[in-house]
Amino acid sequence: MNLNKAFILGNVTREPEVRNLPSGQQVTNFSIATNRFYTSGSGEKKQDAEFHNIVCFGKLADISARYLTKGSLVLIEGRIQTRNWTNTAGVKQYKTEIIAESMQLGPKGSGAPAGNNAGYASKSSTSKPEQDGADLQQMQANEIPVIEEDYTPPSFENSSNDEIDVKDIPF
């Protein structure tokens, strides 16, 4: 059995570039920087940065175009793919990319520049950028149950002490 899986957690280095395929499917390209900290043989602390090209298709392309900005923290899960082509000078070129299969946005304000709605601003021309961040916050707020002040939890003090019979379990 073979496995081609990549997990990348890093910061977006450039705004996602949005295109549409002839079929109408949306595609975005952007890159992510990951850092590696280590100590050299002489005891000196060093840092290396690695840059990864990311490609998103369909719904992930729409989400990345709307919510990712330069500096945003993002976790990408996908597969590694290397493309090759011959350029106009006749030289064969290669490009290794990570084709995103899932994406998890980082926390608000995770390295994103100030004034851009904490990394949730939209770059879609079909919707208002101010509304997209508010819609996301509203959606998350609706998922949290609200307990009213006059709510009293049920009391189990007076309930009978009957045991559950195994025959009553439906599976």
Secondary structure as GFF3:
##gff-version 3
##sequence-region A 1 171
A	DSSP	beta_strand	6	12	.	.	.	ID=ss1
A	DSSP	beta_strand	17	20	.	.	.	ID=ss2
A	DSSP	beta_strand	26	39	.	.	.	ID=ss3
A	DSSP	beta_strand	45	57	.	.	.	ID=ss4
A	DSSP	alpha_helix	58	67	.	.	.	ID=ss5
A	DSSP	beta_strand	73	86	.	.	.	ID=ss6
A	DSSP	beta_strand	92	105	.	.	.	ID=ss7
A	DSSP	alpha_helix	129	142	.	.	.	ID=ss8
A	DSSP	three_ten_helix	166	168	.	.	.	ID=ss9
###
